[in-house]
Amino acid sequence: MDIAKNLQQVRAELPQGVRLVAVSKFHPAEAILEAYRAGQRLFGESKAQELQAKHEALPRDIEWHFIGHLQTNKVKYIVPYVALIHSIDSPHLLAEVDRQAAKAGRATVDCLLQVHIAAEETKFGFTPDECRQYLASGEWKPLEHVRLCGLMGMATNTDDMQQVQKEFQGLARLFREVRDEWFATSPWFKELSMGMSHDYHEAIAAGSTLVRVGSHIFGERNYNINP
Ligand SMILES: *Cc1c(COP(=O)(O)O)cnc(C)c1O
């Protein structure tokens, strides 16, 4: 795997305003350093303790994003330094991030609401209606230590790119709808996190601002090793 070359290739395809989250989960610190030396500073991880270990071992100017399902009892491991949590999938989790952020002395932690847009049953997230209802409830408004910055979603894992495109377009519509309804005066609500290795072109076409690309940069993950 030529990580620097892969990075350069992906970066060359990103329009202005689209940032690359290099998804380094299950890859060792050495692979991250290779990307770092090639200029990458924004990395995504999906396990709290793995992120914590890497945060401690790696350069301080890395911007860490959390992209996986986050259990409430693990929030404390990442809240002191995480730059953006993409995967807020319940009201309870957002409230816990708020509580832990206050405890850790952070003014605010940036968060995205994860919306379930795929046909598969197994993925976490609010349905579009649950997302609307939660925002309409106003429950999030008193949470002073979290800042809602946008939405995140994963398309169905399929080769039917028309379906993928439709799902991304649907999320982009929901993003504009809730932004206009609840965040019209917020300078923060501007991120639409969608697109992975096999579908980031479709995601960009639909308006993504954050693509989360792993295997295309780092190669296949080996889930049997402990990075
Ligand atoms: C693992 C993961 C990615 C990256 O997947 P690739 O197919 O390796 O690019 C992106 N987003 C989330 C939420 C992930 O868990």
The ligand as a MOL file (V3000), in Angstrom:
LIG
                    3D

  0  0  0     0  0            999 V3000
M  V30 BEGIN CTAB
M  V30 COUNTS 15 15 0 0 0
M  V30 BEGIN ATOM
M  V30 1 C -15.0760 2.2150 8.5320 0
M  V30 2 C -15.9260 3.3810 8.2390 0
M  V30 3 C -15.6570 4.2080 7.1240 0
M  V30 4 C -14.5730 3.9230 6.1060 0
M  V30 5 O -14.9010 2.8060 5.3340 0
M  V30 6 P -14.0470 2.4290 4.0210 0
M  V30 7 O -14.9750 1.5990 3.2400 0
M  V30 8 O -12.8550 1.6830 4.5150 0
M  V30 9 O -13.6810 3.6880 3.3440 0
M  V30 10 C -16.4610 5.3210 6.9530 0
M  V30 11 N -17.4480 5.6250 7.8050 0
M  V30 12 C -17.7290 4.8650 8.8820 0
M  V30 13 C -18.8450 5.2670 9.7750 0
M  V30 14 C -16.9830 3.7260 9.1270 0
M  V30 15 O -17.2790 2.9810 10.1960 0
M  V30 END ATOM
M  V30 BEGIN BOND
M  V30 1 1 1 2
M  V30 2 1 2 3
M  V30 3 2 2 14
M  V30 4 1 3 4
M  V30 5 2 3 10
M  V30 6 1 4 5
M  V30 7 1 5 6
M  V30 8 2 6 7
M  V30 9 1 6 8
M  V30 10 1 6 9
M  V30 11 1 10 11
M  V30 12 2 11 12
M  V30 13 1 12 13
M  V30 14 1 12 14
M  V30 15 1 14 15
M  V30 END BOND
M  V30 END CTAB
M  END
